[in-house]
Structure formats: structure tokens, C-alpha cells
Amino acid sequence: MEQLLAGLRAAGEPTRLRLLALLARGELTVTELTQILRQSQPRVSRHLKLLCEAGLLERFREGSWVFYRLASGGTVAALAEVLTGLIPQEDIVIARDGERLEAVRAARADKAAAYFRANAEEWSRIRSLYVPEGKVEQAMMDLGACDRMEVVVDLGTGTGRMLELFGPMAKSGIGIDLSPEMLALARAQLAGPALAHCSVRQGDLYDLPMQDATADLVTLHMVLHYLDDPAASIAEAARVLKPGGRLLIADFAPHELDFLRESHAHRRLGFSEDEVAGWLVDAGLAMREVCHLPPEGDDDAKLTVSIWVADRPGDPARLKARQVEYEGVAR
């Protein structure tokens, strides 16, 4: 009761209701909120502090920036969801806030697009080396879709593409990346009501900002070959999986294209099927299957994409049974 009353008291003020209405549509920085509300930063920060203390909002730091969003769990978080659903969107103040929000999002998208244009030529060259990305995505969706997903997590989210694919299948989606530039691009890609339940945050793939056993699906799409310690990232991904959850990895099979290491920061020139399977088993996961997509097209296409699928069993007996099953199929 005290938590609910504190939440109601915190929300019962015009500016704070406006903040809730805005943050129900996606995460924003203090600077962006001051631009939309046309109020001073100290005043907006004070309102945000009260909403966070009441449990209606949560804040997270990304370098020198601080982002805010609606709280993701708990009784008071449910109250925030109810209150934002009651706010009349046709109200003139709320409508104007919405227009300014779209302007902020447009500026964010322009900045992200400029970054993409600056790097598009190099990305396009790498993509020409393997099967069309659409086929990789379709294979991942076929292999990774689970029933009744609550939380989807994409590690090394980049442009946020995996959240675009799997986000609509879940109640919430989280993308994690270390690069502020890629996070800005992902936020622009995820803007819009269909993916308002998805967010991205800065984080280390070896030390994820998440509790144990919180995700139904974790994806690692073309990420492992950039990492110094891929096995450690897989172990960390396994940590955040719920019992019955699934890990989905897409990366290159072994190859000899040294220019990817020299010019594109690839730490590893692909991975063998058994190498990744061993890391998955060491992380306590049960191998489900491996899919290989050979290159298509002209002679420049030289990379095979492999997709590994593994589950986190609910008990050790099931883990052993699933592993014996996989080894039998592999033989």
C-alpha cells in the first residue's frame, strides 16, 4: 500500500504525468526531455528523481549520458503502465509533446543515418561475402522462435536488427552493445509504437547488466568473431537464460580471409562446429542443432554462416538426455 501511495503521489503532478507519457513511448535522455517539455534541466531532473524514487521510472548511465524509461518490474511499474494508458493522447499538451518527441527522434535518426552512410560501403562489402542476410535472418527466426516469450535479449545488438525480428514475439526486448554509436543507430531503428517495448543499453558482454535467469531467448548475431574471449561471452549469455530458455548464435565457419582481421577488427576467422558446441556444453547448455548456410553468388562469396541453437534445461537429467541426443545426431 505504501508503495502504491508513493507512486500515486509522485505521478499526481502535470509535468510528471507528461514525463510518464513520453517515456511510455521509449527511453530518452534528460537533454531530450528538456527539449520536449521546454523546461529547465534542473527542474526536469528534479521531477525525474521523484519518479525514480517512487519506482515509476528507472535510469541508466551510458558513458556521460543518462537515459530514463518506465520501470520494468514490480507493483509500482504496473501502476506506471496503467496510468500511462489513461493519459488522453488528444490532450493539447500531450499532443504537442508528442510532436516534439517525433522531432527529437527525427534528429536522432538523421545522426544515426549519417553514421550508417559513413560505414555502409564496408558493411556491404562484408555482406557480399556470404549468403544474403535475409536468409540468415529467416533461418534464425525458424530456429529461435519460442512459445510465450517474455524477454528477448540481443547481445552486441549493433543496429538492433535482431530486436526488430524477435521483439514482436515477446513482451519486452533488450539490446546490449558497448558502442555508443551503434546504440544511437539501434534507437533510431527501434523508434515506433510496434517496438516501444524494446530498449537498448550500454553493457559489457562479459559482465551483462542483467540478473540470472531472466531471458527466454538470447541472440548473438555476427558478434563472436569480434571478441577476445567468445567462450566467456557464451557463459555469460547462459547465465541470464531462464530454464527452458534458448541461445541462438550466428557466425562464420572457419575461413582464411585475413583482410577481415586486418581491416575490420575481426579477432577470429570463424569457428568450427565443435568448438562452439563445446563452449555451449561447458556453459551448461544442451546443444539442439547446428545449421550451415554456404555462400551463394559470384566467386567473391566465400564465407559459410553457421547457426548454433542451444537450450538451458530445467534439470541436470534433462541436460544429459539432450546432450546424448545431440551427440547421436552428430555421429
VEXSE-994644 format. One record per residue: residue in one letter; z, y, x of N, C-alpha, C in turn. Coordinates in steps of 0.02 Angstrom, whole numbers, plus 50000, padded with zeros to 5 digits. Layout:
% VEXSE-994644
AZYXZYXZYX
...
//
This chain:
% VEXSE-994644
M500004994050041500005000050000500005006350043
E500415006350096500445012250139499775013550173
Q499445008150193498785008950225498275011850176
L498285009350114497825011750064497955019150048
L498595020850041498765027750025498565032450082
A498675030150144498475034150202497725035150203
G497355029950187496625030450184496395035250130
L496715034950072496525039450017496685046650034
R497265047750066497445054550085496955057350136
A496745053050184496285055350236495595056950207
A495385053050158494715054050129494705059750079
G495295061850054495315066650000495235073850022
E494685075350056494535082050080493775082650086
P493465088150065492735088650061492365086950125
T492575089850181492225088550244492285081250264
R492875078350254492965071350273492555066650228
L492485068450165492045064450122491315065050145
R491125070950166490435071750193490345067550255
L490835067350298490795063150358490725055850340
L491105053550291491055046550270490355045050243
A490085049750204489425048750175488895048250230
L488955052350281488465052150336488525045750377
L489145043950394489245038250437489125031650402
A489105031750335488905025850298488165024250310
R487795029150335487075028250347486905026950420
G487415026250462487295024650531487775028350577
E487825026050640488285029050687487995035550715
L488445040350728488245046950751488755049550802
T488525054050845488965057250893489285063450861
V489795066050895490115072250872489605077950871
T489195078350923488695083650926488215083250867
E487985077250851487525076450795487865078350729
L488495076450722488865078050660488975085650653
T489105089050708489185096350704488525099650685
Q487975097050709487325099750691487195099050616
I487395093350589487265092050518487745095950473
L488385096050490488885099250448488905106850456
R488615109350511488635116550525489355119050532
Q489755115050567490455116850580490585116250655
S491135119350677491285119250748491485112250771
Q491375110850835491545104250861492305102850857
P492745107650873493465106150866493655104350794
R493365107750745493535106150676493285099250657
V492665097650675492395091050658492785085650694
S492955086850757493345081850794494025080650762
R494325085850736494985085050704494915080750641
H494395081850601494295077750542494155070450561
L493765069550613493605062750635494235059150659
K494655062750694495275059750719495705057250661
L495765061250608496165059250550495865053050515
L495205052850510494875047150478494955040850520
C494935041550586495035035750630495765033250625
E496235037850626496935035950622497095032350557
A496735034150504496835030950439496475024250434
G496055022550482495705016150481495045016250444
L494815022250424494185022750388493585022850435
L493685025350495493155025750546493375022250610
E492895020650652493055018450719492605022150768
R492865023150827492505026850879492395022450939
F491855023650977491755020051039491385024551087
R491545023851150491265028051203490675024551235
E490165028651250489565026151284489395031251338
G489655029951399489585034851452489985041151434
S489675046851434490015053051417489975054551342
W489635050351304489565051451232490075047251194
V490275049751136490715046051090490365045451023
F490305039250999489995038050934490525036250882
Y490365037750819490795035950763490395032050712
R490735027550678490435023750623490985021550576
L490795019250516491285016550470491635010650501
A492285009950486492665004250512492344997750488
S492364992650530492004986450516492434980950485
G493094981850483493504976550456494184979150432
G494494975350388495154977250363495144980150293
T495724980750264495784983250196495534990450189
V495704994650237495505001650233494755002350244
A494464997850284493734997850293493394996450227
A493674991850188493394990450121493444996550077
L493985000350084494065006550046493515011450064
A493355012050129492825016550150492165014750118
E492035008250113491415005950082491395007750008
V491965006949974491985008649903491895016249893
L492245020149932492205027449925491505030049938
T491175027649990490505030050004490015028049950
G490145022349917489715020349862489795024749801
L490355028249796490485032649738490245039849749
I490095041649811489885048549825489205049749795
P489125054749752488475056049720487965058849769
Q487435055049782486945057049831486535063149808
E486535064449742486155070149716486545076649721
D487185076249741487575082349751487225086749802
I487185093349790486785097749832487025097849904
V487675097549916487935097549984487765091050019
I487865085349985487705078850014486965078250027
A486555080849981485825080449989485605084550050
R485895090450059485715094450118485935091050182
D486525088050181486745084150240486255078650255
G485995075350203485515070050213484875072550245
E484645078550225484045081450254484145083050328
R484735085750344484885087350415484955080850456
L485225075650424485275069250458484585066650477
E484125067150431483435064850446483125068950502
A483285075450505483035079550560483325077250627
V483975075650627484295073150688483985066450709
R483865062150660483555055750675482845056550702
A482485061350675481805062550698481805064850771
A482275069250788482325071550857482505065750903
R482955061450880483145055550919482535050950928
A482155049950876481555045650879481035048550927
D480945055150926480465058350972480665057251044
K481295057951058481535056851126481435049651148
A481595044951102481515037951117480775036151127
A480345039151085479635037851090479355040251157
A479615045851181479395048351246479575043551302
Y480175040751298480385035751347479945029651343
F479785027451282479355021651273478665022851302
R478385028851288477715030351313477705030251390
A478245032651420478275032851493478285025951524
N478515020951486478575014151513478105009151480
A477735011351429477335006651389476815002951430
E476505006351478475975003151517476244997151556
E476834997951586477114992351624477334986751578
W477644988451520477844983251473477234979451447
S476694983051433476094979951407475804975051459
R475844976951522475574972551574475954966051576
I476614966351572477024960151573476874955951511
R476834959151453476714955351391476024951951391
S475554954651429474894951451432474914944951471
L475464943551506475514937551547475724931451508
Y475954932251446476184926451409475944926751337
V476124921651299475914920951230476084927351191
P475674929251141475834935351103476554935551079
E476854941451084477564942251067477704940050995
G477224941150950477324939050881477454931650874
K477134927550916477254920350913477944918550940
V478164922250992478844921151017479354922850963
E479254928450931479724930550879479734925650821
Q479154923250800479134918550745479494912050763
A479384909650825479734903650847480484904650848
M480714910550870481424911850871481714912050801
M481354914950754481594915150686481624908150656
D481114904050670481114897250645481694893150672
L481864894350736482384890450769483084893250760
G483124899850749483774903050749484074904550681
A483664904450629483924906350563484464901450540
C485024904150518485574900150493485754902550422
D486054898150384486264900050317486914904050320
R486964908850274487584912650264487844915850328
M487424919450363487644922850424488024929250407
E488604929950437488994936050429488814941150484
V488814938750547488724943250603488194940450651
V487694944650667487184943050717487284947750776
V487264945050836487364948950897486764947950943
D486464953450966485904953151012486124956051079
L486114951951131486344953951197485754956351239
G485844962051272485284965251307484764967351256
T484994970951206484584972151146483954976051158
G483924980051211483304983751225483104988251168
T482524986951139482264990951084482594989351017
G483024984151015483334982150952482904977650910
R482374974850939481894970850901482214964750869
M482664961350905482984955450876483404957150815
L483714963150816484094965250758483624966850699
E483034969450714482554970550661482364963950628
L482314958550668482114952150641482684948550604
F483264948250637483814944250610484314948350569
G484314954950578484784959150542484764958250467
P484164957950436484134957150363484424950550338
M484534945750383484814939250363485574939150364
A485884944550390486604944550400486924950650367
K487594950450361487954956050333488024961750383
S488034960050448488074965250499487724962750563
G487454967550601487134965850663487364970550718
I487454967850778487694971750835487244970450894
G486984975850923486584975350984486974978251043
I486964974751099487344977051158486864977651217
D486904983351251486484984551310486864989251356
L486704988951420487034993251469486664999851477
S486025000151458485615006051471485655011151414
P485885017251427485895022451375485195023851348
E484685023651392484005024951369483775019751319
M483915013451332483715008151286484115008551221
L484745010351226485155011051165484885016651121
A484665022151152484375027651113483735025251078
L483335021351113482725018651082482895013951025
A483395009651035483595004950983483855008550921
R484235013850931484495017550874483925020550833
A483415022950868482845025650832482475020250793
Q482415014450823482065008950790482445006350730
L483105006650732483525003750679483695008850624
A483485015050632483635020150581483295018250515
G483665019050461483385017550396483865013350355
P483825013750290484315010350246484305002750252
A483724999750267483684992350270484104989550326
L484224993450379484614991050436485224995450449
A485474998650398486065002850405486674998850425
H486674992450411487244988150429487204985750501
C486694987850538486624985950608486784991850653
S487094990450709487274995750756487194993150827
V487174997750875487134995850945487694999250983
R487884996251039488414999251080488304997351153
Q488565001451196488515000151268489024994851288
G488814990151328489274984951348488994980651404
D489444977351440489284972951496489194965851469
L488644962651484488524955851458488994950751488
Y489344952451542489834947951571490534949251542
D490614954451504491264956251475491134959851409
L490954956051359490734958951295491304962351258
P491164968051228491694971551189491784968551120
M491924961951119491994958351056492544953151062
Q492854951551006493364946451004493054939451005
D493454934451020493224927551019493004925550949
A492514921050946492304917750884492174922650827
T491734927550839491584932550787490864932350764
A490414928950801489704929350786489434922650759
D488994923150711488654917150685488034915550725
L487704920750751487104919850792487114924850848
V486984922450909486914926750968486224925550998
T485864930951013485204930351042485184933551112
L484804930551156484664933151223483904932751231
H483554938151216482824938251216482564941651279
M482284937751324482004940351386482504944551426
V483094941751434483644945251467483874941651531
L483904935051529484214931251583483894932751651
H483234933851653482904934651718483084941151752
Y483424945751717483664951951748484364951351777
L484714945951764485424945451778485574942051845
D486104944451877486334941351939486654934551925
D486984933851868487354927751853487214925651781
P486634922651768486464920651700486964915851668
A487244911351708487724906551681488334910051653
A488564915351687489144919051663488994922551597
S488394925151589488224928451527488184923451469
I487954917351483487934912151432488634910151412
A489084909551461489774907851446490094913251403
E489944919551416490224925051377489924925051306
A489284923451301488974922951235489304917351195
A489444911751227489764906151193490464908051169
R490804912251207491484914251188491494917751121
V490994921851106491014925851045490714922050986
L490454916050997490164912150942490714908950900
K490634909050835491074905350791490924897850797
P491414893550780491254886450772490694885650721
G490174882050740489594881350697489074886650710
G489234891550753488764896850769488214894450817
R487704898550824487114896450863486934901750915
L486744899250975486494903551028485744902251037
L485364907651041484634907151045484414911051106
I484084907651154483864910751216483114910051223
A482774915551238482064915351254481964918351323
D481634914751367481494917351434480914913451465
F480744915251526480164912151558480344905451591
A479874900851588479914894751628479774896651701
P479944892351749479834893951820479104896051834
H479024901251875478364903751893478384906651963
E477814909151988477784911652056477494918752059
L477594922552007477334929452006477844934152040
D477804934552105478294938352143478294945752126
F477734948552103477714955652089478204957552034
L478394952751990478894954251939479574955551970
R479714952252024480344953452059480314960052099
E479754961252130479684966952174479604973552135
S479244973352079479084979552043479434980351977
H479734975051950480024975451883480744973051879
A481064972451935481784970951940481974964051912
H481494959351909481664952551889482064949351945
R482674947051930483074943751981482874936451989
R482654933351936482464926351937481744925551913
L481364921151945480684919751924480684913651878
G480994914551821481014909251770481574904251780
F481634899751730482174894851729481904888151705
S482154882851736481954876151714482334874351650
E482054869751613482384867551551483074864851565
D483144860651616483784857551631484294862551657
E484064867551694484524872451722484904876151667
V484534878751618484854882351563485254877551520
A484984871651508485344866751467486024865151499
G486044864751565486674863351599487164869051590
W486934875251593487374880951583487654880851511
L487234879051464487454878951394487994873751383
V487894867851412488394862551406489044864551441
D488984867551500489584869851536489974875051496
A489614878851454489934883951413490244881051349
G490194874351341490494871151283490044870851222
L489394871851233488924871751177488544865151176
A488294863451117487904857351109487174859151105
M486774856451151486064857651150485754854951086
R485334859051056484994856950995484264855151010
E483904859751042483204858351060482964863751108
V482384862251138482044867051181481314867251160
C481034873151154480344874151134479974877851189
H479374875651207478974878951258478344881751228
L478194888051243477594891351219477154892951279
P476634888951292476204890151350475794896551342
P475544899251397475154905551393474494904451355
E474244909951327473604909851293473174915451321
G472524915151308472084920651327471754919751394
D471644925351430471254925251491471654922551550
D471354922851610471674920051670472294923751691
D472384929951666472984933751684473614930951651
A473534927251596474104924551560474354918351597
K474914918951631475144913551675475864911451661
L476194914451613476894913051602477004908951539
T477424903951544477644900051486478314902651464
V478394903551399479034905751370479394899551344
S480034898851364480454893451340480994896351294
I481144892551242481674894651195482184888951190
W482794890651208483344885751204483774887251143
V483974882051108484394882651049485014878351059
A485594881351051486224877551060486724879851007
D487154875250986487664876650936488354876050966
R488824879650936489524878750954489844874150903
P489984867950921490274863150872490974865250852
G491174862850794491844864450770492384860150800
D492214854350831492714850050862492404846350920
P492804843950967492544840551027492134834351011
A492324830650959491964824550943491244826150922
R491174831650884490514833650863490104835950923
L490424839550970490084841651031489804835651068
K490214830451078489984824551114489414821151078
A489474820451012488954817250973488294820950978
R488314827650972487714831650976487394831251045
Q487814831051097487544830751164487204824051177
V487504818551154487194811951161486524811851124
E486514814951065485904815251025485354818951063
Y485534824851092485034828751129484784824951190
E485234821751228485024818251287484554812351270
G484684809251212484244803851190483554806351175
V483504812151143482854815151128482504817251193
A482884820151239482594822451302482304816651342
R482654810851340482404804951377481764802351344
//
